[in-house]
Amino acid sequence: MNLSEKLHKKVFSQVGQAADRLGRECYVVGGYVRDLLLERPSKDIDFVTVGSGIEVAREVARGIKGSHLSVFRNFGTAQVKSRWVELEFVGARKESYHRESRKPIVEDGTLDDDLARRDFTINAMAACVNAGRFGEVIDRYNGLDDLRDGLIRTPLDPDITFSDDPLRMMRAIRFATQLDFRIVDETFKAISRNASRIKIISRERVMDELMKIMKSPRPSLGWILLMKSGLLKFIFPELQALKGVEIVEGIGHKDNFYHTLAVLDNVAGKSDNVWLRWAALLHDIAKPVTKRFDPKLGWTFHGHNAVGAKMVPRIFRQMKFPMNDKMKYVQKMVELHMRPIALVEEEVTDSAVRRLLFDAGDDVDDLMLLCAADITSKNADKVARYRENYELVKQKMVELEERDRIRNFQPPVDGIEIMQTFGLGQCREVGMIKERIKNAILDGEIPNETSAARELMLSYAASALGLAPLAAGGDSADK
């Protein structure tokens, strides 16, 4: 097979000409060749040379105007970067491993040595860029066939491949998820046999693969493979705990693991927001610890939303995720995800909708998307009823927001005005007055307007707290 027509970017001929001037074989390899054949976009272009990759990179950089050369001599690699392209160069090498480390012992090698060390057959193909063989594909391990058939397999013995570098187990599942490919039985069984080896991999590397799974079109594919392979219990035991159905007195609950993945895929079908996808994955994370059986009620999970919200920071810390507004966003989604459902199940009051708008703020649309995704019952009549009520809640939210401006509102009378009005310093009474005004607006007692809020401030302060406003030029009122 020849890829000369697909290697139409000028940079490939430039690299080939540079290699020819040095008398070196040079090949574009790995993921770029795979994506070229799949007609997927790929921005990283990796080259392997037989001999020094750094020397070829220097020669390439001389020929590309405005490019910048970075040399990483300890790793034997170099990078050529310009406004338009980023190229990586390495000399062909072979590797060997110690059991307790994924850092290889590297030696110079042939092209065949280099392709043999690749993780999967679909990533073990190369295309020559030298002028005499431009576009010629080298496929020692039938990667073209596996690409055509949608298969993930290792070039060599999978037990050795995964034991040497356990991160490749995560990569197998990530590629299967992104490409919707099948991991061949021999390779998948080797993942199961070597699953515990994932413990020597840093959390950051594992979570990088999980994030790529979460950004794929159907993230559930990856999580199911992680569970079936045995990897999940090592990398995310809280999610593993959702798996299974318990039956007491003939009454069972749904499998919350598969329910969670259905919700995740529903969200993924509507939004590319990866943190909303994480919120979907974590929305029922506390169900195993809140699960109780009541002879009258059956299975209950009381408070799982609040308990789950408290679990989010610990999970983020374990996963080495950012402990910032992203974490707080996911925590809010987990804590509030039952609120729209409760409105759907019960009478939709203006007060309840106002409070939902206030508590969710600018994230209310994401929360409602999560709520809709959470409607997964097998009972078609129940789903239809829920969806009808859900649309009613959404419509009422629009009407109230237009009328009352509740989302992220600040009470029209703030703490400074309260203190100045009554001659108070910072004290409990100021907070009580602010809370009373906020609740009155949310409950629809008064409109979200300054005059109504000020009138309530004066009447509540007098009747409930015994406070009178300062007389003009007077001292603080007696309490």
N, C-alpha and C positions, 0 to 999 in steps of 0.2 A: 504494500500500500504506500502511496505517496501523498503527502499533504502540502505540496508546493503551492497549490492554488489557495489553500487556507492560510498559508504563512505569507500573506500579501503585505503585511506591514513592513515598511522600509527597514525597521530595526533588525529584522531577522537577517536580511542580506548584509547589513552593516556588521553584525556580529560575525556572520560567516566569513566575510572578507577579512576582518581583523584576525580571526583564527587562522585563515589561510596564510596570511602574511607571516604568522609565527610558526606555521607548519603543524598546527594542532587540530585534532578532531574536536568538534564542538556540537553539542546537541541541546535542544530545548526538551525538558523532561517533566515528568510528573503531572501535577494538577493542571497545568496549562494545556498539555496535550489532551488530557481527558476532557477538559471543558471545551476545547476546540472541536473535538469529535462530537460532543453532546450539543454543540452550538449554545453553550452557556457563557455569559460574560465572565471574564477572569482578568484581574488587573496585575497579578504577580506573575512575572515570567522568570523561571529558573533555568539556568544553563549549566550543563556539566561538560567539562573539558577533560580530555585525557592528558594529564600533566597539570601544570599550575593554572588554576582558575583565576588567581590574582593577576597573573601576567596578561591573560586574555582580557580581563576587565580593564586593565590599564590601557591596553591598545584600543579597546572599544571606546573608552572615555575620551581619548584623543580625537576620535572621529565624530563625536556627537557634540555639536556646539552648545555651550552653556550647561553641560552636564557636570555632575559632582561625583567624585570617586571616594568611596569609603572602604578602607581595607581592615579586615578583622583577622590579623595574622594568626592569632591563637587558634582560630577555627578553620583557617585555610580558605576563607571566603572573602568576597568583595561585592560591593553594591555600586551600581552606576545609576544615578538618579537625575532626571531632567524634569522639565515642566510637564512633559507628555508621558513619560514612561519610567518604570522602576525595574531594573534588571538585577538578578542575583547570580553570582558565578561561584562555582566550587569545582575543585578537581575531583575526578572520579576516585572513589575510596571504598574500602571495605571496613566492616566494623565487627567488634566482638564485645561482649558484655560480662561484667561481674553480676552475680545474682541479686545483690542488695542495692544495685544502682541502675538507673536507666541511662547513665552517661557512658557512651561507648568508648572503647579503645579504637582509635581511628588510624588506618594505614592507607598509603596510596594504593590504588587498585585499578582495575580495568573497567570499561563501561559495563561489562557483564557483572562484575562485582558490585558496582553501584546500583544497577537495576535490581539485583538480588536482595539488597538490603532494604528496598522499598516496602511499605506496609502492605499494599494490596496490588493485585494484578492490574487493575484499572489505573493505578498510579505508577506502574512500572514500565511505561512505554516512553520511547524517546523518538525525536524527529531530528535528523541531521540538518545542520545549516551550512555546512561546507559547500562550496560551489559545485563540486563534482557530484555530490549526492544530495543536493538540496531537497528537503521534504521527505526523504526516505525514512520510513517508520521502522524502528527496531522494537519488536514485540516478542521477547523471549518466553513470556509466561501466558500467552493467549489472552492478554488484556482486551484486545479487540472483540473477541468472542464474548467475554464476560460483560463488556460494555453493552454489546448488542442484546445480550440475554438478561441484563439487569442483575448481575450477581456480584457479591462482595466475597473475595477469597484472598488468602495470602499467597505470595509467590512460592514460599518455602513452607516447611513444617509449621503450622499455626501455633503449636505449643511453644516452640522456640521463639517465634515472632512475638508472641504476647508475653512470654516470660521475660524476654530480653527488654522489651519496652512496653509495659502494661498500659500506657496511654493509648496504644494502638487499639485496645479493646473499645475504648470510648470512641475513637475515631471510626471504627467499623460501624458502630451503631449510629454515629452522627451522619456518615455518608449514606447509610441505608435509609435514614430518615429524610435527609435533604433530597436524595435522588429517587426515593421510593424504590430502592433495590432490595433484593433478598440476600441475606447472609447465608452462604451455603452451609449445610449441616455440619460438615467436618470443622469448619471455621467457627461456627457458633458453639459447638460442643467444647472446643478449645477455650473459648471465652469463659464458659461456665467452669471449666476445670481450673482456670487461672484467675478467677474473679478476685480472690483474696489479695492477689498481687497488686491490685489497684491502690492498696494502702501505702505503697512506697511513693506514689505520685503526689505532688503538691496539690493542695486544694485549688490553688489558682488555675493550674492546668486543667484539672477536672471541670471546674466551673466554666472555663472558657469553652469547653466542648458542650457542656449543658446549655450555655447561652446560645450556641449555634443551633442546637436541637430546638430550643424554644423559638428561634426565629424562622424555623422551617414551616412550610405550608401546613403540615399536620404533625404537630409536636407529639401527639399521643403515640405515634409509631415508635419513637425513640424511647419513651418512658416504658412502654410495654416490653420492648426488647431489653431494657435495663433490668426490669423486674424478672423476666423469664431467664435471663442469663445469670442472675444472682449478683449482679453488680450493685443493684439498687440498695440492698441492705447495708452495703459498705459506704456508699456515698450519700445516701439520703434515707436513713432508717425511719424518720418520721413519715415519709410518704409511703414506704413499704408497709407501715403499720395500718394504713387504710385498707390494705388488701384483705379480702375474705368476707364471708358471711357467717354470722353466728345465729344459731337457732335455739330458742328457749320456748318450751310449751308450744311447739309447733309454729312459732312466730319468728320470722327472720327479717333482718334489715337488708337494704340493698348493698351491693359491694361498692363502698365509697371510693375505692381506687378507680374503678372504671367509670363511676359517675363523675369524678373529678376530671378524668381525661376527656369525657364527653363535653364537659363545660369548657375545658381548655381549648378543644378544637372548635367549639362554637365561637369562642372569643377570637381565636386565630382567624376564623373565616370572615370576621368583621373588622379586625383591627391589627395593625402592625406594631402597636405599642407593646414592646416586650415586657414592660413592668406590669401592664394590665394582664398579660398572659401569666406572669408569675403570681399575680393576685388570684387569678382563676385556679392555678395549681395549688395555692395555699388556702383557698377560702374555707375548706372543710378540714384543715390539717389537725384541728383539735378534737375531731370526732372520736378517735380512739380513746382519748383520756377523759372525755365527758360522757361516754356511752354508758347507759344504765337501762336495765329492763324493769318495767313497771307492769305488774299483772293486769292493771286496768288500761294503761295507755300503750303498752307494748314498748318498743325501743325508743328511748329519748336521748337527745344530745344537747340538753339545756346549757345555754351559755357558751356553746362551742365557738361562736363568733368572737366573743370577748376574750376567751382563753386563747384562741388562735391568734388574735391581735397581739397578745402578750408574748407569744412564741416567735413572732416575726423577727424582732431584733436579734434574738439568739440564733435563729436560722441564718439570717444575713451575715452575722459575725462568723459563724462556722463556715459559710460558703465563701467568705472573703468578698462579699458584695459591698457596695458603698453604703456606709452608715450615715446617709444624708437624706435629702428630700425624697429620693427614690424609695428608700426604706419606709419613710413616713407615709408615702403615697400607698404602698402595698399594705401597710398596717391599717390605714384608714379604710381601704377597700375591703379587707378581711373583716374589720370590725363592723362595718355598715352593711355588709352584703345581705343580711337578713331583713333589713328595714324595708326595702321595696317589696320583698316577698310578703312581709307582714301586711303591708298596705293592700297588696293584691288579694290576700286571703280574707281581710277584714273590710269594714266599711271605710271608704276613702274619704277621710275628713280633711277639710282645709288646713286645720291645725297640724295634723300629722305630716301633710305634704310640705307645709312651710318649714317645719322642723327638719325634715329631710333635706330640703334645699339649703337651709342654713348650715347644717352639719357637714354636708358634702361639699358645699362651696363650688368652686370651678370644676371639681371632679365629678359632679353629679351625672353628667352625660356618660362618663366611663362607668360609673356605678350602675346606671340603668342598663348599659350594655351587658355588664356582668350579671345583673339580675335576669335579663332575658335569656342569657346563655345558660343560666342555672335551672331553667324550666326543662327538665329532661324526663319527666314521668312517662312510663309505658302506657299509662291510661290516656287514651286520645281525648276523651271528654274532659278530663282534668286539665290537660295541656291547653285545650281550646278555651276553657273557662279562665285559666290563668292568663293566657295571652290577651283575652278580651279585657280582663281587669287591668292588666299591665298597660294596655293602650289607654285606658281610662285614667290611670295614674299619670302617664306621660302628658296627656291632654290637660289635666288639672294643674300639673307643674307649669306648663306653658302659660296658662291663664293667670295663675297666681304670681308668677315671676313678672309678667307684663304689668300686673296691677300693683303688686306690693314691693317689688324690687328686693327680694329676700336674699338672693344668693350673695354670700359674703357681706351682708349688710352690717354696718356699725350703728348701734342705737343712736338716734338723733341727738340725745343728750348724753354727753360723755362724763367721765369722772371729774375732770377739772371743773366743768360747769356746776356739777353737784356740790363739790367742795366750796366753790365760790359763793354759791347760792345760800348755803347753810353755815358758812364759816367753819368748815370741817377740815381736818387734816386727813391723811390716809387712814381709814378705819373700816371696820366691818360694815357700818351703816351705808357707806358709799357703795360697796359691792352689792348690798341688799337692794338698794334703789335701782342700780344698773340692771340687776337680774330681773327685778319686777317689771321694768320697762321692756326688756328684751322679751320676756315671756308674754307680756300683754300684746306685743306686736305679733309674735309667732302664733299666739292663740286667737288672733283676730279681734281682740277687745278694742284696740285702737289702731288707726292707720299708721304706717311707717312715715310719720311726719313730725316735725319739730314741735309745733304748737300742741298737738295731742300728747306727745311724750312729756313736755314740760308741765302740762296740766296734771298728768298722772303723777309725775315726780312730786309736785307740791301736795297733792291730796294723800298719796301713800306715805310720804314723810311725816305728815301731820297725824294721820290716823293710826299708823302702825308703829311709828318710831318716836312720836312726840317732838318732831322737829319743826321749827318755824323758820322761814327765810330771814336773812339779815335785813334789818331796816336800813334804809339808805344812810351810810356813814356810821352805822351802829356796830356793836360787838357781836360775837358769836351768839347764836340763840341758845337759850337754856334747854337742856335735854330732860 
